[in-house]
């Protein structure tokens, strides 16, 4: 989805100052926003654009991550009002941005960077000299710095021993081995701690309570027993779950204005809802009854109320110091736009969806393991239509009731567009996301095939003209399906894909290698048969249909070499294909790059599926037997 802005980041101690990341002349740039006067000043002018920006709590300066197309760079800083800028923290090496945070006053900043195959965390005064706090192999993302500046919270693999890592900012860096601990406080009150997850328990650190005074209080989301639950952690009490704040599908959360208020965003079946909860730790004792002693103090259940929204999807959300919520919102027929909510007044400005002549619907395809949810958009008039499955990436994300300009562009050219939330997608609960037996890729393309069969059977899709179009992991599924299910798909277009899974694993980033180990249950050396079964190159000799490949030479997530090798295989096998090289890395920060890729896909689809000749009158048309979509080759 393309949008022109993200929700602003507000200075906690300077309510009139904020930072935005906005499109400026088709490139994302950091913009200083004077809220009181509604004046904006463009801070950056980077040719590659800027995708991360922050503001110091006192509003004195703007930070942004100055990265190249491969995603490596350094944090830089400039005064809010303008003037000479420079490095935000000195002595921090160039690397990938793994997070930034400030203490309550902004006197201390922390950054995490990925350098090589390790994560490094530094702290120091803004524009001052940084000190290395710790380093660890693999990926650790910085969640937050405690308000008193004494404790860092980092997140690793949610189901691993480093799910939550807590590093004190005092002491020596070589002491940061992050010793193992369970969810209770141990006897090393000032030492590093870890909260471990496992295959039944996953943990995500969110942020520290900015108003906590006695000791740091960390907000978390916990997944267990097929639920997502809000939780907190303190050194003195350990991990505490709130059963009254438990949900059947993905949530994220953040502290709100009150000392114990939490804002929750719940994602379910492609739609968002917002809730405000008061954790209220106050204890109450029931009064004594005749002949009975008073009962022991009991914790009161959190109070929860829903914040009214217009439906659709909340893409981005931030909270101003006055409690106003600033959202980026859309629905399928409405492009992204700002939405301002005032929870205290429980009001939202409801926007009427636009009408563009496109028919949009939701489809649930029943299978023995559950129902597959799809969004189907078709041109006006009767079908069937040539049909493209626009396959989402991730896989831990999902298609939503939200505006996607790619859908509109393809529908305008006469294609039905299907967006399917296959197994592995978020938004449908832990079982849908995780339980497909490490059959990576294979389970997902089975879901795509099941939806295709239903759409062909009901007259939505032309059986001989159904194809796949995907970006990143969606591009991977496109290539896998073209080889594993060649009888089903007559066109495939894959941008920045995984084309050779073992090769991509060896060359990608530490964070994505960790994700692959979760998906497959190990490395290519540990479970080679799983990677082989999921590898598009294992099936390339069965590809029959035209293939468009789009790749970038600076893509470090889905490295270009493995895409070039797949293209060489297609060339050797005489499969019609095109390899298009683009700039911008894995995900360009320039909108012109996205338009050019979409235009290439529309052109390629038009060549692969030329418009049919005019049909003769119904009485003169010979009967044509319907194509069966059942059976066929299986992966």
Buried (B, 14 or more C-beta within 10 A) or exposed (E): BBBBBBBBBBBBBBBEBBBBBBBBEBBBBBBBBBBEEEEBBEBBEBEBBBBBBBBBBBBBBBBBBBBEBBBBBBBBBBBBEEEEBEBBBEEBEEBBBBBBBBBBBBBBBBBBBBBEEBBBBBBBEBBBEBBBBBBBEBBBBBBBBBBBBBBBBBBBBBBBBBBBBBBBBEBEBEBBEBEEBEBEBEEEEEBBBBBBBEEEBBBBBBBBBBBBEEBBBBBBBBBBEBBBBBBBBBBEEBBBBBEBBBBBBBBBBBBBBEBBBBBBBBBBBBBBBBBBBBBBEEEEEEEEEEEEEEEEEEBBEBEBEEBBBBEBBBBBBBBBBEBBBBBBBBBBBBBBBBBEBBBEEEEBEEBEBEEBEBEBEEBEBEEEBBEBBBBBBBBEEEBBBBBBBBBBBBBBBBBBBBBBBBBBBBBEBBBBBBBBBBBBBBBBBBEBBBBBEBBBBBBBBBBBBBBBBBBBEEEBBBBEBBBBBBBBBBBBBBBBBBBBBBBBBBBBBBBBBBBBBBBBBEBBBBBBBBBBBBBBBBBBEEBEEBBEBBBBBBBBEBBBBBBBBBBBBBBBBBBBBBBBBBBEBBEEEEBEBBBBEBBBBBBBBBBEBBBBBBEBBBEBBEEBBEEEEEEEEEEEEEEEEEEEBEEEEEB
